[in-house]
């Protein structure tokens, strides 16, 4: 580079050192690759099969039927969740006048009785006189009678047993509810209910909202999470095969759920989101915030990293 070079004149008087970026990149890549492969071999996570409604209904039929009965009765967590799924009043999280859940409204409406139980049973009832009669009887009954049947049946499910691979309860006034639950259990065990809840009319059926909400209302999925140490108070990590990086990026969000006041607040989700928005804005504005922007000068870690450059200065 000659002295007539504009770039040479621009950088005149500035101390520089030779730096091979390609060499450092290759060395860093090799070191990290060896470390990742080694740690993956020692601390690899299990590659478990996907959880489906079919496996749930097969392994925990009583829990499945109990959850299905609550969906039909409108007493499940999803039925009373509020926006964006239902119009349940006074359940949207808010911080003072800030209530984005209520502002957004019901964008993905879900009727748990229709979507999770009655509509799938309508498909299964074709060619099934028993199920067809049960649906007609249930539909012809008034809301009070339906709730009476469902309340009685849900209470009896606490002492349910498995007989001939079916859920059996003590005799009582249940109306057509046992036939409806038996039909839905059979539909789930074939895997057909998974497909029916995924059906959206689009070419690609990739919206898992309904099956996830249905399974989330039961105990089976939460018990699996506890077994894998994935609940909030256990701290675990899993990796979705083919979906890098999985849920690992959520650790910073889930951290706040474990400490006061977030772990007891009724509007925890909104509080955590607002906190993360604030922290992200704070990070972006570091160069403009007095004192905070001066920390690198007070704690010059960069001088250790670039010690060759700063040697002798």
Steps between C-alpha positions, in 0.01 A plus 500: 500500500663828385477836673297621202228255596205694653432213737861507625478871567166455679643243740837671543609506864254231609668196650401174329587133522463223248192291562412182311122478527474184289754318714326596822162399360626157396668437835194616692271287283712189555523558876128557538418200280714269711346642818143465370548143379670400824238654726217366284639150543513535877193713571275425203126554543248221431339496158151402608217448252240773457214505749163452332139470607516138385778414748317693772173313445684167487715543809273713722139440387344622827687830483402536135130439569506728807651779290256440212207523743628834630534628143141398428381663823695819431689478830851435368788747508466570128125560527560781747834625369374821342656676198617394248291180537180586687294802604519420871461835679749645749775242448732690265829597664559872549737744668292806573359622168740279302304193386630377163321164541164677516597748225582218258168326569407147397718434198493118513151413628462159659177338619635211705174302493462526123864498391635232735201270545176543304635583155752210495227268627280616215751351255535180703121456524467422130397135486491474881134489621592506870713810470249669270221443754720628784577822310133553419395444861767735632419769244126482574550547876499844657817663643399424859444133424831479314685654796331260740616202296851637468530593868388153608732330253800717588448425869481127431823513298693556823446127575511377139660169410610337176283203401540323165729782390222756560446761769237373745317701768234416756138506386337840504302760312740579217269501198689446173829636639667156552427407138640834382818456705543139385465612140754780543742266678479252214550780247807623688654153529494457122684828451208651311437768764853636452425549133156649556631761745778592255261546210486866400403490132849606393740300286752460783357391836754656733280679756533293818311751718191284560671169581749680726226682689301179536800307636601795717169479685580146617761369739680266258704770323593680823611171656725433201653844541564433869666166417734679260574778754341758274263672742579849622620397844722219370701673227565273208571530132397306194578521131244460224639274228514700179389825666825673606544649753193352666389665821845596629446869423206507743720460808525875558120533494435197722758619753280787615207269571696344789568811708281751688286684417451321168449151647186608686357777282170428320626687191844341488508450122443867428746612769775278358436617144510865606820439698669332202394785270653745747824304533529468121450875459757562773753282317437684172541840668822420691712735282273791592458444874748692722691291756383174342693575181810578709523154656744370233733787588479424873526123451727468194453134420550583134861598575566145617347353186691747276813510715730471198351816360513691828849376601729799539225760471 
